[in-house]
Amino acid sequence: MLATIAIGEQYLEPFMKYAYHTWEMYCRRHDLGLLLFDQDLISPDHPKWKKANWQKYLIPSVIFDAGLAVKNVCHLDTDILISPIAPDIFDSYNDGKIGLVSLRTGLPYPHHELCRRLAFARNKNYSSDYPLDSSLFISLADLYASINVPAQRDEACSGAFVFSVQKHKELFSRFFGKFERTVASPTSGGDQTHFNYFVQSNSLDQWLDYRFQAQWTYEMAWKYPFLYSEFRDNHKVVRSCIEASLFSNYFLHFAGSWYESDMWEQVKVLDDPDTLAMFAAFDDYMKMPVTGKPKGAIKPKDNA
């Protein structure tokens, strides 16, 4: 099952308009359920209430208490688009672990150079106030020191992770209840660094393929730098680049607070029959056996 939290129209409306259809295709393709929470999972009056990005850790308990026959869940943030040819994420998941996707290792690009490209592009095209040297380059030691815990081996983005309802519901509930609503973090009270420490320090981490949470900021900085400037407002080009990224990645996450993160709300991708037919044809072709036998010289057709 896929699950997400979209509390408030500022999250629910764009999700339903621009992302939901990609999730629905994925769930139909792999016979998966889809659970969306549009209300708080804990009362705002509760002393342990925290914003929605923390409440996702209550999902396994809510599912279990509701008596739903769900074994494993993939939580996704609402600003994630899914490729029509993405494989089933549960096929590679070990339900004794928590499936994570790294922000630093196993990437198709060198992480440090990627961060330099991202910083330079933002500084040059968005704002000269954007620093060329900032927490974008923070070391793992300094990252975990910011919440006063020992450094861990890696850092995952908590926008996508996989868990077992039965095996992790109590662990997640205790993790959620450990922190007050005023919890401080490098991400303005967000959960990501704390969650990373919780999972990795308990040796629960299973690292999944980067393609299950490709970062649009990474993809854009490395592959599509022209979107920072002359094609930034060209929706046709933006859409083509996003679809091209979904051609080589499974889940595409538009995380962040800079302009790149808004692009998924400007264009509706993967709703054109010709585009979907191309993805389907490619998926079929990738399963076709090939011999490598030469066919002789083949000349391009004259379309004049």
QUIQUI-V354671 format. One record per backbone hydrogen bond with DSSP energy under -1.0 kcal/mol. NH is the residue of the N-H (numbers start at 1). CO is the residue of the C=O. E is the energy in kcal/mol with one decimal. If there is no record, write none. Layout:
nh=NH co=CO e=E
nh=NH co=CO e=E
This chain:
nh=2 co=33 e=-2.6
nh=3 co=74 e=-2.1
nh=4 co=35 e=-2.0
nh=6 co=37 e=-3.1
nh=11 co=8 e=-1.7
nh=12 co=8 e=-2.8
nh=13 co=9 e=-1.8
nh=15 co=11 e=-1.5
nh=16 co=12 e=-2.6
nh=17 co=13 e=-2.0
nh=18 co=14 e=-3.0
nh=19 co=15 e=-1.8
nh=20 co=15 e=-3.0
nh=22 co=19 e=-1.4
nh=23 co=19 e=-1.4
nh=24 co=20 e=-2.9
nh=25 co=21 e=-1.8
nh=26 co=22 e=-1.6
nh=27 co=23 e=-2.8
nh=28 co=24 e=-2.4
nh=29 co=25 e=-2.3
nh=30 co=26 e=-1.8
nh=32 co=27 e=-2.4
nh=35 co=2 e=-2.7
nh=37 co=4 e=-2.3
nh=46 co=43 e=-2.1
nh=49 co=46 e=-2.0
nh=54 co=51 e=-2.2
nh=55 co=51 e=-1.3
nh=57 co=54 e=-1.9
nh=58 co=55 e=-2.2
nh=59 co=56 e=-1.1
nh=62 co=58 e=-2.2
nh=63 co=59 e=-2.6
nh=64 co=60 e=-2.4
nh=65 co=61 e=-2.9
nh=66 co=62 e=-1.6
nh=67 co=64 e=-1.4
nh=68 co=63 e=-1.8
nh=70 co=68 e=-2.1
nh=73 co=163 e=-2.8
nh=74 co=1 e=-2.7
nh=75 co=161 e=-2.4
nh=76 co=3 e=-2.4
nh=77 co=159 e=-2.0
nh=81 co=252 e=-2.4
nh=83 co=250 e=-3.2
nh=86 co=83 e=-1.5
nh=91 co=88 e=-1.5
nh=93 co=90 e=-1.2
nh=97 co=94 e=-2.4
nh=98 co=204 e=-3.6
nh=99 co=162 e=-1.8
nh=100 co=206 e=-3.0
nh=103 co=155 e=-3.1
nh=114 co=110 e=-2.4
nh=115 co=111 e=-2.3
nh=116 co=112 e=-1.8
nh=117 co=113 e=-2.3
nh=118 co=114 e=-2.3
nh=119 co=115 e=-2.7
nh=120 co=116 e=-2.5
nh=121 co=117 e=-2.5
nh=122 co=118 e=-2.2
nh=123 co=119 e=-2.4
nh=124 co=120 e=-2.6
nh=125 co=121 e=-2.4
nh=126 co=122 e=-2.2
nh=127 co=122 e=-2.4
nh=130 co=127 e=-1.6
nh=137 co=134 e=-2.1
nh=138 co=135 e=-1.8
nh=143 co=139 e=-2.5
nh=144 co=140 e=-2.3
nh=145 co=141 e=-1.8
nh=146 co=142 e=-1.2
nh=147 co=144 e=-1.4
nh=148 co=145 e=-1.6
nh=149 co=144 e=-1.9
nh=157 co=101 e=-1.7
nh=160 co=157 e=-1.1
nh=161 co=75 e=-1.7
nh=162 co=99 e=-1.6
nh=163 co=73 e=-2.7
nh=165 co=71 e=-2.5
nh=168 co=164 e=-1.9
nh=169 co=165 e=-1.3
nh=172 co=168 e=-2.8
nh=173 co=169 e=-2.1
nh=174 co=170 e=-2.4
nh=175 co=171 e=-2.2
nh=176 co=172 e=-2.7
nh=177 co=173 e=-2.5
nh=178 co=174 e=-1.0
nh=179 co=176 e=-1.2
nh=183 co=180 e=-1.7
nh=195 co=191 e=-2.8
nh=196 co=192 e=-2.4
nh=197 co=193 e=-2.2
nh=198 co=194 e=-2.6
nh=199 co=195 e=-2.6
nh=200 co=196 e=-2.6
nh=201 co=197 e=-2.5
nh=203 co=200 e=-1.6
nh=204 co=199 e=-2.6
nh=206 co=98 e=-2.0
nh=208 co=100 e=-3.7
nh=212 co=209 e=-2.4
nh=213 co=210 e=-2.4
nh=214 co=251 e=-2.1
nh=216 co=253 e=-2.9
nh=219 co=215 e=-2.6
nh=220 co=216 e=-3.1
nh=221 co=217 e=-2.0
nh=222 co=218 e=-2.1
nh=223 co=219 e=-3.0
nh=227 co=224 e=-2.1
nh=228 co=225 e=-1.7
nh=231 co=226 e=-1.8
nh=232 co=229 e=-1.5
nh=234 co=231 e=-1.2
nh=235 co=233 e=-1.1
nh=238 co=234 e=-2.5
nh=239 co=235 e=-2.7
nh=240 co=236 e=-1.9
nh=241 co=237 e=-2.3
nh=242 co=238 e=-2.4
nh=243 co=239 e=-2.5
nh=244 co=240 e=-2.1
nh=245 co=241 e=-2.1
nh=246 co=242 e=-2.0
nh=249 co=245 e=-1.4
nh=250 co=211 e=-1.8
nh=251 co=211 e=-2.6
nh=252 co=81 e=-2.9
nh=253 co=214 e=-3.3
nh=254 co=79 e=-2.8
nh=261 co=258 e=-1.3
nh=262 co=259 e=-1.4
nh=263 co=260 e=-1.5
nh=265 co=262 e=-1.4
nh=266 co=263 e=-1.5
nh=276 co=272 e=-2.4
nh=277 co=273 e=-2.3
nh=278 co=274 e=-1.9
nh=279 co=275 e=-2.2
nh=280 co=276 e=-2.4
nh=281 co=277 e=-2.6
nh=282 co=278 e=-2.4
nh=283 co=279 e=-2.4
nh=284 co=280 e=-2.2
nh=285 co=281 e=-2.4
nh=286 co=282 e=-2.3
nh=287 co=284 e=-1.0
nh=288 co=285 e=-1.4
